Amino acid sequence: MSGSGQYREPDTEDRDGECQIRWRLSQLKETAADLWEYRYVGAARRFFRRGYFWATHSRRQPMIEKARMLTTHLANILTSLCHRSTNATAEGLNSKIQWIRYTARGFRNRENFKTAIYFHCGGLNLYPH
């Protein structure tokens, strides 16, 4: 090496400690993703409590903050596990309506706009038989 000519071997303890912390954080992340596999609220709540304990005792401030944030939204998370429904259909329909409005560059009145929406989103089969 150039410079002072002294080469310092990296601390294996520091490297191993950092590696262990990264492994633990990746395990926490993977475990948190498993929450979405649960179907029953009680089992999901128990699973969350174990993960919350693990995260809050990880001594990593970002992980502790995320665990506390999830605790504030736990009721909504458990509800979504029960119903398994999202607003993806509504968002897709809204996206299509916005595309209709954009490509038309404006409509003369609301009736024409509604007609265009029905035409593009109505699922009509317009082919002759």
Residue pairs with C-beta under 8 A, 6 or more apart in sequence:
1 7
21 60
24 58
25 58
25 60
25 63
28 51
28 54
28 55
28 58
28 63
31 51
31 54
32 51
32 55
32 70
34 47
35 44
35 47
35 48
35 51
35 77
35 81
36 81
38 44
38 47
38 81
39 81
41 78
41 81
41 82
44 77
44 78
44 81
45 74
45 78
48 70
48 74
48 77
51 67
52 67
52 70
52 71
55 63
55 64
55 66
55 67
56 63
56 64
56 67
56 68
58 64
70 77
80 86
93 121
96 120
96 121
97 117
97 121
100 113
100 116
100 117
100 120
100 121
101 107
101 113
104 113
104 116
107 113
107 116
